[in-house]
């Protein structure tokens, strides 16, 4: 018996509709507009600080990765709980088998991580996109997260 489980969850945005990202190379945190990101689907992202690129899924923040693990754990625990409930129900019909069900595994789905509101919005002249960045940590010079062009 193999059940493939697929679960898609929506990440919350900040008050301006931006999603948080974290560079897999230098750990720099930045935010991109959810609407612009959806329109640019299938492209590589560039880190505004170091300029290195990769696929968007590799730019997930530590909080989003932890949230995904907690959601997966909750789903697995739910499946295990259901499996043992079904087994106990089936075994209760057989007078030769006694099943004592222990406590259930915690299968409450966690709340998604909150989006921080501490970054500054900048517009990129190369392609007209915008992003939220931490200006002091990037020394005032950024790479466009969509096309990789260095901005002055």
C-alpha positions as CSV (number, residue, x, y, z in Angstrom):
1,X,0.0,0.0,0.0
2,X,1.6,3.2,-1.1
3,X,-0.2,6.5,-0.7
4,X,1.4,9.5,-2.2
5,X,0.6,12.6,-0.2
6,X,0.9,16.0,-1.8
7,X,0.1,19.2,0.1
8,X,0.5,22.7,-1.1
9,X,0.2,25.5,1.4
10,X,0.1,29.2,0.8
11,X,2.6,31.4,2.6
12,X,1.3,34.5,4.2
13,X,2.5,37.9,2.8
14,X,3.4,41.0,4.7
15,X,1.0,44.0,4.7
16,X,2.2,45.1,1.3
17,X,1.9,41.6,-0.4
18,X,5.5,40.6,-0.2
19,X,7.0,37.1,0.6
20,X,10.2,36.5,2.5
21,X,13.2,34.8,0.9
22,X,16.7,33.9,2.1
23,X,19.7,33.4,-0.1
24,X,21.0,29.8,0.0
25,X,24.5,31.1,-0.4
26,X,24.9,34.0,1.9
27,X,21.7,33.8,4.0
28,X,20.7,37.4,3.1
29,X,17.0,38.0,3.7
30,X,14.8,39.9,1.2
31,X,11.2,40.0,0.1
32,X,9.5,39.9,-3.3
33,X,6.0,40.8,-4.4
34,X,3.9,37.7,-4.5
35,X,2.1,39.1,-7.6
36,X,5.4,39.9,-9.5
37,X,6.8,36.5,-8.5
38,X,3.7,34.6,-9.8
39,X,4.0,36.6,-13.1
40,X,7.7,35.7,-13.4
41,X,7.2,32.0,-12.6
42,X,9.8,29.6,-14.0
43,X,12.7,32.1,-13.7
44,X,15.7,31.9,-11.5
45,X,16.1,34.3,-8.6
46,X,19.2,36.3,-7.8
47,X,20.2,37.3,-4.3
48,X,20.1,41.1,-4.0
49,X,23.3,41.0,-1.8
50,X,25.7,38.5,-3.4
51,X,24.1,38.3,-6.9
52,X,24.2,34.4,-7.1
53,X,21.2,32.7,-8.6
54,X,19.2,29.6,-8.1
55,X,15.7,28.3,-8.4
56,X,13.0,30.0,-6.2
57,X,12.4,27.0,-4.1
58,X,16.0,27.1,-2.8
59,X,15.4,30.6,-1.4
60,X,13.0,29.5,1.3
61,X,13.6,31.0,4.7
62,X,14.5,28.9,7.7
63,X,11.0,29.6,9.1
64,X,9.3,28.4,6.0
65,X,11.4,25.2,5.9
66,X,10.5,24.5,9.6
67,X,6.8,25.2,8.9
68,X,6.8,22.8,6.0
69,X,8.4,20.1,8.2
70,X,5.8,20.7,10.9
71,X,3.0,20.5,8.4
72,X,4.4,17.2,7.0
73,X,4.8,15.8,10.6
74,X,1.2,16.8,11.4
75,X,0.0,15.0,8.2
76,X,2.0,11.9,9.0
77,X,0.8,11.8,12.6
78,X,-2.8,12.2,11.3
79,X,-2.3,9.2,9.0
80,X,-0.8,7.1,11.8
81,X,-3.7,8.0,14.2
82,X,-6.2,7.0,11.5
83,X,-4.4,3.7,10.9
84,X,-4.4,2.8,14.6
85,X,-8.0,3.9,15.0
86,X,-9.0,1.6,12.1
87,X,-6.9,-1.3,13.4
88,X,-8.5,-0.9,16.9
89,X,-12.0,-0.8,15.4
90,X,-11.3,-3.9,13.3
91,X,-9.7,-5.8,16.2
92,X,-12.6,-5.0,18.5
93,X,-14.8,-7.3,16.4
94,X,-12.5,-10.2,17.2
95,X,-13.0,-11.7,20.7
96,X,-9.5,-13.2,20.6
97,X,-7.7,-9.9,20.2
98,X,-7.6,-7.1,22.6
99,X,-6.2,-3.7,21.5
100,X,-5.6,-0.9,24.0
101,X,-5.2,2.3,22.2
102,X,-2.6,4.7,23.7
103,X,-2.7,8.4,23.4
104,X,-3.0,10.0,20.0
105,X,0.0,11.6,18.3
106,X,-0.3,15.4,18.1
107,X,-1.6,16.2,14.6
108,X,-2.6,19.8,15.0
109,X,-1.6,21.8,11.9
110,X,0.8,24.7,12.9
111,X,0.1,28.3,12.1
112,X,2.2,29.7,9.2
113,X,5.2,31.9,10.2
114,X,4.5,35.7,10.3
115,X,6.1,37.9,7.7
116,X,8.5,40.5,9.1
117,X,7.8,44.2,8.3
118,X,11.4,45.5,8.8
119,X,12.7,45.9,5.2
120,X,12.8,48.8,2.8
121,X,11.2,48.7,-0.6
122,X,13.4,49.5,-3.6
123,X,12.6,49.6,-7.3
124,X,14.9,48.2,-9.9
125,X,15.4,50.3,-13.1
126,X,16.6,47.3,-15.2
127,X,13.2,45.5,-15.4
128,X,10.8,47.6,-13.4
129,X,10.4,45.1,-10.5
130,X,10.6,45.9,-6.9
131,X,11.8,44.1,-3.7
132,X,12.2,44.8,0.0
133,X,15.8,44.7,1.2
134,X,17.8,45.4,4.2
135,X,19.7,48.5,3.0
136,X,22.5,48.7,5.6
137,X,23.6,45.1,5.2
138,X,23.9,45.3,1.4
139,X,26.0,48.4,1.5
140,X,23.5,50.4,-0.7
141,X,24.3,48.4,-3.9
142,X,21.9,45.6,-4.9
143,X,21.5,43.0,-7.6
144,X,18.0,42.8,-9.2
145,X,16.4,39.6,-7.9
146,X,14.7,38.9,-11.2
147,X,17.5,39.6,-13.8
148,X,20.7,39.8,-11.8
149,X,21.7,43.3,-13.0
150,X,23.7,45.2,-10.4
151,X,22.1,48.4,-9.3
152,X,24.1,51.4,-8.3
